[in-house]
Amino acid sequence: MTRTALVTGANQGIGFALVAELADRLGPDDLVLLTGRDPERVATAAKSVHGTARVEGRVLDVTDADAIAALAAELGRTDIVISNAVGPLTPGVPPAEQVDEFAAVANGGTHAVLRSFGPTLPAGGRLLVVASSLGSRGHLPAHLRPLLDGVTLDEVEAVVEQWREAVHDGTAAAKGWPEWIYVPSKVAQVAAVRAVAEERRPRDLADGTLVASVCPGLVDTRASRPWFTDFSRAQTPAQAARPIVDLALAPLDPSTYGELVRFGAVLPWHSGGPVD
Ligand SMILES: NC(=O)c1ccc[n+]([C@@H]2O[C@H](COP(=O)([O-])OP(=O)(O)OC[C@H]3O[C@@H](n4cnc5c(N)ncnc54)[C@H](OP(=O)(O)O)[C@@H]3O)[C@@H](O)[C@H]2O)c1
């Protein structure tokens, strides 16, 4: 049967490598949709992938929940969905100046993909959210952790909103939110996946469907370059894409269901500690 895969934020970095890896490993009748917010960057990137499967570029700004809903409805059924988009963060720029766009892309985009594409997954489908090992709950102080534990997607969304407002009114640090906005955003992404997975778990486990978040490890990309100095052990995007596509194409391992997975292994939700 023909399969359709879709990757958000795919005109560069890990998203582009995910498209290339999927195009290599899916069949000639399958379709991989390379999506991104800028028409020219999307078209150029889509033309540069030469795999086995067909690759088509589609403009999709993940801050536009209606556009995500419309594309999900148009496709009707999407076998593999990878929510990957992230906006750049610049060191030294005050968090209040960056949090809106960052949360709109990483969190708003993830919520919209979960809501609109979750129902379109067929039996055996895959919905993966590219998060980070910094997305485990232990990276928040103990008093904030219950906010994202055992909650619904609507509740995760409300917590993201409270955090965003706290960044704006200057109370985030006093409330215990890590100053690097990447961290609360990534914990909330993982919590959003857990919330949706919890609702779908029995049916998905019965029919081999996987909803999970993934950590690619350290990868040399636009997003990571400003934040790290030592890239000697960083992966290329192509290297990072392989284990994520392995997870997308392998039979379901129920122990990974709803969890944060890095290189095929589950990173416990309760793990992690304060981040510099
Ligand atoms: N790199 C790492 O070491 C690392 C480690 C852990 C987790 N991750 C995660 O891996 C994922 C991919 O990161 P990356 O390192 O590959 O980042 P990247 O190279 O900066 O690529 C991010 C992609 O997201 C797109 N994007 C930004 N805003 C968008 C929007 N509104 N709508 C649609 N697409 C949008 C960008 O498009 P434009 O080109 O148009 O800006 C770009 O294609 C992220 O979730 C990131 O947090 C990365």
The ligand as an ORCA input file, in Angstrom:
! r2SCAN-3c Opt
* xyz 0 1
  N      20.439     20.437     16.535
  C      20.487     19.805     17.695
  O      21.566     19.555     18.280
  C      19.202     19.358     18.342
  C      19.297     18.663     19.555
  C      18.115     18.247     20.172
  C      16.907     18.521     19.567
  N      16.858     19.194     18.392
  C      15.536     19.440     17.793
  O      15.531     18.989     16.447
  C      14.533     19.739     15.720
  C      15.140     20.294     14.450
  O      16.163     21.194     14.816
  P      17.371     21.590     13.875
  O      18.569     21.581     14.731
  O      17.346     20.782     12.640
  O      16.967     23.110     13.567
  P      17.225     24.037     12.267
  O      18.359     23.530     11.471
  O      17.261     25.416     12.775
  O      15.900     23.795     11.378
  C      14.666     24.200     11.874
  C      13.639     24.104     10.769
  O      12.374     24.569     11.291
  C      11.830     25.481     10.340
  N      10.881     26.429     10.901
  C      11.107     27.497     11.702
  N       9.947     28.163     11.923
  C       8.981     27.502     11.240
  C       7.607     27.687     11.059
  N       6.948     28.737     11.637
  N       6.905     26.823     10.283
  C       7.528     25.781      9.687
  N       8.859     25.555      9.801
  C       9.568     26.410     10.560
  C      13.047     26.174      9.751
  O      12.679     26.830      8.546
  P      13.466     28.160      8.017
  O      14.680     27.656      7.298
  O      12.449     28.780      7.121
  O      13.794     28.989      9.226
  C      13.959     24.985      9.558
  O      13.644     24.299      8.387
  C      14.026     20.811     16.684
  O      12.838     20.396     17.290
  C      15.157     20.898     17.691
  O      14.742     21.426     18.927
  C      17.978     19.624     17.758
*
